[in-house]
């Protein structure tokens, strides 16, 4: 298990991580013919950014994550929205084989992995998931845009440079959004015996306030490196000083790319 997303980091994740546009959820439903009799697994579910909107479209959603604080907040969000068909399970990709005994073969209409595949051994994972999939069901690997500090816009390079100075590290693009990463996942899906490997792309533009931008950064900082509560106003001001002085809002172009593969 990882403690990177525990405590206050999980809170920032729940509040500030971007959700998925309805078009992306529509595309997942259409790709696998999801309906009211289906069960879906959201692996690496975080605080429910995909599990919760999917719950309205299927019989049941299983959200699985190795971080208890993430699951707690996902459960709180489900309760606030009156969602009663979501089940939250503590675990990660290596626990998927145990689900076969719990759920049985051909029990899942879809397993979706949203912005979490880079934490997993994807080759072994895809092999383990295949027996769980119903005919026509499959696996979806979603990349929900590029991290704030790695985008191609007027302010992202300055944010990246400032964060690298502050934390004394190099921020590498290691979150599974690169084209070469996606190519590896395509090959692994085919190697697991899945067919019709396709990519769905949904693009949109969003405007972030400084608070949202700082909150998004804090949602990705490992818990042991997140500034203490009393230091966070200064951290927010530091980020403000790193960014272009003439900007009050920050435009980001979000590209949601979803690989789908059918059993």
C-alpha positions in Angstrom: 0.0 0.0 0.0 1.0 3.6 -0.5 0.7 6.4 1.9 1.4 9.0 -0.8 -2.3 10.0 -1.0 -3.1 9.9 2.7 -4.3 12.5 5.1 -4.7 16.1 3.7 -3.5 15.0 0.3 -6.6 12.9 -0.1 -8.7 15.9 0.9 -7.1 18.0 -1.8 -7.6 15.2 -4.2 -11.3 15.0 -3.4 -11.8 18.7 -3.7 -9.5 19.8 -6.5 -8.7 16.9 -8.9 -10.6 17.3 -12.1 -13.5 15.0 -12.8 -14.4 13.4 -16.1 -16.6 15.2 -18.5 -20.0 13.5 -19.2 -18.9 12.8 -22.8 -16.1 10.5 -21.4 -18.6 8.6 -19.2 -21.0 8.3 -22.2 -18.2 6.9 -24.3 -17.4 4.2 -21.7 -21.0 3.2 -21.5 -21.3 2.9 -25.2 -18.0 1.1 -25.7 -19.1 -1.8 -23.5 -22.9 -1.6 -23.7 -23.2 -0.8 -20.0 -26.6 -1.3 -18.6 -28.7 -1.8 -15.4 -27.6 -5.4 -15.0 -23.9 -4.7 -15.1 -21.1 -4.5 -12.4 -18.1 -2.3 -13.0 -14.8 -2.2 -11.2 -12.9 1.1 -10.9 -9.4 0.1 -10.0 -7.3 2.8 -8.3 -10.6 4.7 -7.9 -9.2 7.5 -5.8 -12.0 9.6 -4.3 -14.6 8.4 -6.9 -14.1 10.7 -9.9 -15.2 7.9 -12.3 -16.9 5.5 -9.9 -19.6 7.9 -8.9 -20.8 9.0 -12.3 -20.7 5.4 -13.5 -22.9 4.3 -10.6 -25.9 6.0 -12.2 -25.6 3.8 -15.3 -25.1 0.3 -13.9 -26.3 -2.1 -11.2 -23.2 -1.8 -9.1 -19.8 -0.2 -9.0 -16.8 -1.5 -7.0 -14.2 1.1 -6.2 -10.9 -0.4 -5.2 -7.9 1.6 -4.0 -4.9 0.9 -1.7 -5.4 4.2 0.3 -8.0 4.1 3.1 -8.3 7.9 3.2 -9.2 7.9 -0.5 -11.9 5.3 0.0 -13.3 7.1 3.1 -13.7 10.3 1.1 -15.2 8.4 -1.9 -17.7 6.9 0.5 -18.6 10.3 1.9 -19.1 11.7 -1.6 -21.4 8.8 -2.5 -23.4 9.3 0.6 -23.8 13.0 -0.1 -25.1 12.2 -3.6 -27.4 9.5 -2.4 -25.5 6.8 -4.3 -26.2 3.4 -2.7 -24.9 1.0 -5.3 -21.1 1.7 -4.8 -18.9 -0.7 -2.8 -15.5 0.4 -1.6 -12.7 -2.2 -1.3 -9.2 -1.7 0.1 -6.7 -3.1 -2.4 -4.6 -2.7 -5.5 -3.7 -4.4 -8.7 -2.1 -7.4 -7.0 -5.3 -8.1 -5.2 -7.3 -8.5 -8.4 -6.9 -12.3 -8.5 -8.7 -12.6 -5.2 -11.7 -10.9 -6.8 -12.2 -13.9 -9.1 -13.1 -16.0 -6.0 -15.3 -13.3 -4.7 -17.2 -12.3 -7.8 -16.8 -15.3 -10.1 -15.8 -15.5 -13.8 -17.6 -13.3 -16.4 -18.9 -11.1 -13.6 -17.6 -7.6 -14.7 -18.8 -5.6 -17.6 -15.8 -3.3 -17.4 -12.7 -2.5 -15.4 -11.7 1.1 -15.7 -8.3 2.4 -14.5 -8.2 6.2 -14.5 -4.9 8.0 -14.0 -3.6 5.1 -11.9 -2.1 2.6 -14.4 1.4 4.0 -13.8 1.3 2.7 -10.2 0.5 -0.9 -11.5 2.1 -3.8 -13.2 -0.1 -3.5 -16.2 0.9 -6.7 -18.0 0.1 -8.9 -15.0 -3.0 -6.9 -14.2 -4.6 -7.3 -17.7 -4.0 -11.0 -17.6 -5.6 -11.3 -14.2 -8.7 -9.2 -15.3 -9.6 -11.1 -18.4 -11.3 -14.1 -16.7 -13.5 -11.6 -14.7 -14.9 -10.0 -17.9 -18.3 -10.9 -19.4 -18.5 -11.4 -23.1 -18.5 -8.0 -24.8 -17.1 -6.4 -21.6 -13.5 -5.1 -21.3 -10.9 -2.9 -19.9 -10.6 0.9 -20.2 -7.4 2.8 -19.4 -8.1 6.5 -19.0 -5.6 9.4 -19.0 -7.5 12.4 -17.6 -5.4 15.2 -19.1 -1.8 16.1 -18.4 -0.5 17.2 -15.0 -0.7 21.0 -14.4 3.1 21.4 -14.5 3.6 19.5 -17.7 1.1 21.2 -20.0 1.8 23.2 -23.2 0.6 26.6 -22.3 1.9 30.0 -21.2 2.0 29.3 -17.4 2.8 25.6 -17.0 6.6 25.8 -17.6 6.9 28.5 -14.9 4.9 26.3 -12.5 7.1 23.3 -13.2 10.4 25.3 -12.7 9.0 26.7 -9.4 8.0 23.3 -8.1 11.3 21.8 -9.0 13.1 24.6 -7.1 10.8 24.2 -4.1 11.0 20.5 -3.8 14.6 20.1 -5.1 13.6 17.4 -7.6 13.0 16.9 -11.3 9.3 16.5 -12.3 9.4 13.8 -14.9 6.3 12.9 -17.0 5.8 9.5 -15.3 2.0 9.4 -14.9 1.2 7.2 -17.9 0.0 10.0 -20.2 2.9 10.0 -22.7 2.3 8.5 -26.2 4.9 5.8 -25.6 3.2 4.8 -22.4 -0.1 4.5 -24.2 1.5 2.3 -26.9 2.8 0.0 -24.2 -0.7 -0.4 -22.8 -2.1 -1.1 -26.3 0.4 -3.9 -26.8 -0.3 -5.3 -23.3 -4.1 -5.3 -23.9 -3.6 -7.2 -27.1 -1.2 -9.6 -25.5 -3.8 -10.4 -22.8 -6.1 -11.6 -25.6 -8.3 -8.6 -25.8 -9.7 -7.3 -29.1 -10.8 -4.1 -30.7 -8.2 -1.9 -28.9 -9.3 1.6 -29.6 -8.7 5.1 -28.3 -11.5 7.6 -27.4 -10.5 11.2 -27.1 -12.5 14.0 -25.4 -11.1 17.5 -25.4 -12.2 20.6 -23.6 -10.9 23.9 -22.1 -11.2 24.9 -18.5 -10.4 28.0 -16.5 -8.6 27.5 -13.1 -8.4 30.0 -10.3 -5.2 30.3 -8.3 -6.9 28.3 -5.5 -7.8 25.5 -7.8 -4.3 25.4 -9.3 -2.7 25.3 -5.9 -5.2 22.7 -4.7 -4.4 20.6 -7.8 -0.7 20.7 -7.1 -1.3 19.8 -3.4 -3.4 16.8 -4.5 -0.2 15.3 -6.2 2.4 16.1 -3.5 3.4 13.0 -1.5 1.9 13.2 2.0 5.3 13.3 3.6 6.4 16.3 1.4 3.2 18.4 1.6 3.8 21.7 3.4 2.5 21.8 7.0 -0.9 23.5 7.4 0.7 26.7 8.8 3.1 26.8 5.8 0.5 26.4 3.1 -0.4 30.1 2.7 3.2 30.8 2.0 3.4 27.9 -0.4 0.4 29.3 -2.3 2.0 32.7 -2.4 5.2 31.1 -3.7 3.3 29.5 -6.5 1.6 32.8 -7.2 5.0 34.5 -7.6 6.2 31.8 -9.9 3.3 32.3 -12.3 2.9 35.2 -14.8 2.0 38.3 -12.9 -0.8 39.5 -15.3 -2.9 36.3 -14.9 -5.8 35.9 -12.5 -7.1 32.7 -14.1 -5.2 29.9 -15.8 -6.5 28.2 -19.0 -5.8 24.5 -19.4 -6.6 22.4 -22.4 -7.6 19.0 -21.2 -7.3 15.9 -23.4 -9.0 12.9 -21.9 -7.7 9.8 -23.8 -9.3 6.4 -23.1 -8.0 3.1 -24.4 -10.7 0.5 -24.6 -10.3 -3.2 -25.3 -13.1 -5.8 -25.4 -13.2 -9.4 -24.3 
